[in-house]
Amino acid sequence: MKSTLTLEEKYDYYERSVQSADSEVAFMWDEYKRHYGHVPFSLREDFCGTGAISCEWVQQDKRCEAFGIDLDPEPIDMGKERHFSKLTKQQQGRMKYLQQNVMNAKAPSMDVICAFNFSYFIFRERKQLLQYFKSVHKSLNKQGIFYIDLFGGPESQKLVTDTKKVGKLTYYWECQHFNPVTHECTFAIHFKDAKGKKHQNVFTYHWRLWTMPELRDLLNEAGFSKVVSYWEGDDDDGGGNGEFVPADDAENCDAWVSYIAALT
């Protein structure tokens, strides 16, 4: 059944199901301080969508500034309504949405740049992704960190659907296509609302599923001095505990989500 969600419902369901802006800001903030001994103040959120992370960032300190960059005006408009409007006037003055291409973003040099929700998977050719990583490296301050998230595991390459309950909402993450030769893939998000109505293909993604070793190699090639992989701790009940720590070795779980931090 085709989705009949309003734009507000579409982005509300998405953020409730897959985003945790406060925890991601806390992770970037704490890891930056651990590496450099002081806190960061400037953030560029690439492929920002609604800019939830950027709006959360400027609330950390009165010196914090953020730039949310996205090509699509729809999520930017929703972000202004859902998040930017709730900031104080002073905080709004330190957060800017830029409808630009991340490959040639026009923003000042940053302490932190992030590309979350696997958004950079849109670059399906190695030379494209390397070019993007190089442009990010040039856009960071001398003490800067670039954060990305990624997912993997054998389950991620199978045509399966994962389901999660979020209150009265049901979230579906479906792998609709996977090419083992090129790692090109199609994923989709569906929702079932509180009334039991299913909304199909609310979001669809045509990506290349990049692996941890490939990304580490590309980041090193792009000029980053150190690349740190993170792995989620175990909750002793077969799941993750939401705490990510640096790791050089890990269990090959059926499905996992992780982070990489690349230092200038």
HULINQUI-V162352 format. One record per run of one state. SS is the DSSP state (alpha for helix, beta for strand, coil for the rest). FROM is the first residue (numbers start at 1). LEN is the number of residues. If there is no record, write none. Layout:
BEGIN
ss,from,len
SS,FROM,LEN
SS,FROM,LEN
END
This chain:
BEGIN
ss,from,len
coil,1,1
beta,2,1
coil,3,4
alpha,7,12
coil,19,2
alpha,21,16
coil,37,5
beta,42,5
coil,47,5
alpha,52,6
coil,58,7
beta,65,5
coil,70,3
alpha,73,10
coil,83,1
alpha,84,3
coil,87,2
alpha,89,4
coil,93,2
beta,95,4
coil,99,3
alpha,102,3
coil,105,5
beta,110,6
coil,116,3
alpha,119,4
coil,123,3
alpha,126,13
coil,139,1
beta,140,13
coil,153,1
alpha,154,4
coil,158,3
beta,161,6
coil,167,2
beta,169,10
coil,179,5
beta,184,9
coil,193,5
beta,198,11
coil,209,3
alpha,212,10
coil,222,4
beta,226,9
coil,235,5
beta,240,7
coil,247,9
beta,256,8
coil,264,1
END
